[in-house]
Amino acid sequence: MNVGFNLGLTKEKIVGALIQCIPCIGFPRVLNALTLLKEVMAERGMTTEIAAD
């Protein structure tokens, strides 16, 4: 997750990529990844809210 932010990806892009992984790796693993993303964002002082379109 940190690497994605270091490369300039937005949180929306990272969440979108994780959602695309659901059929391949399964919903429980994606939920774990989203939890990790939330922790990384908190460490970086970012808001954990994802803007709805």
C-alpha positions as CSV (number, residue, x, y, z in Angstrom):
1,M,0.0,0.0,0.0
2,N,2.8,2.4,0.9
3,V,4.4,1.8,-2.5
4,G,1.2,2.8,-4.3
5,F,1.0,6.1,-2.4
6,N,4.7,6.7,-3.0
7,L,4.2,6.3,-6.7
8,G,1.4,8.8,-6.6
9,L,-1.7,6.6,-6.8
10,T,-4.8,7.9,-5.1
11,K,-6.7,6.0,-2.5
12,E,-9.6,5.6,-5.0
13,K,-7.3,3.9,-7.5
14,I,-5.9,1.5,-4.9
15,V,-9.4,0.6,-3.7
16,G,-10.5,0.1,-7.3
17,A,-7.5,-2.3,-8.0
18,L,-8.3,-4.2,-4.8
19,I,-12.0,-4.6,-5.8
20,Q,-10.9,-6.0,-9.2
21,C,-9.0,-8.7,-7.3
22,I,-12.2,-10.2,-5.7
23,P,-12.8,-12.9,-8.4
24,C,-9.1,-13.9,-8.4
25,I,-8.2,-14.1,-4.7
26,G,-11.6,-14.0,-3.0
27,F,-13.6,-11.5,-0.9
28,P,-12.1,-12.3,2.5
29,R,-8.5,-11.5,1.3
30,V,-9.7,-8.3,-0.3
31,L,-11.4,-7.3,2.9
32,N,-8.1,-7.9,4.7
33,A,-6.3,-5.8,2.2
34,L,-8.8,-3.0,2.6
35,T,-8.2,-3.1,6.3
36,L,-4.5,-2.8,5.8
37,L,-5.1,0.1,3.4
38,K,-7.1,1.9,6.1
39,E,-4.2,1.4,8.6
40,V,-1.6,2.7,6.2
41,M,-3.8,5.7,5.4
42,A,-4.1,6.4,9.2
43,E,-0.4,6.2,9.6
44,R,0.1,8.7,6.8
45,G,-2.5,11.1,8.3
46,M,-4.9,10.7,5.4
47,T,-8.6,10.6,5.7
48,T,-10.0,7.1,5.5
49,E,-13.2,8.2,3.8
50,I,-13.6,7.1,0.1
51,A,-15.5,9.7,-1.9
52,A,-18.6,8.4,-3.6
53,D,-19.2,9.3,-7.2
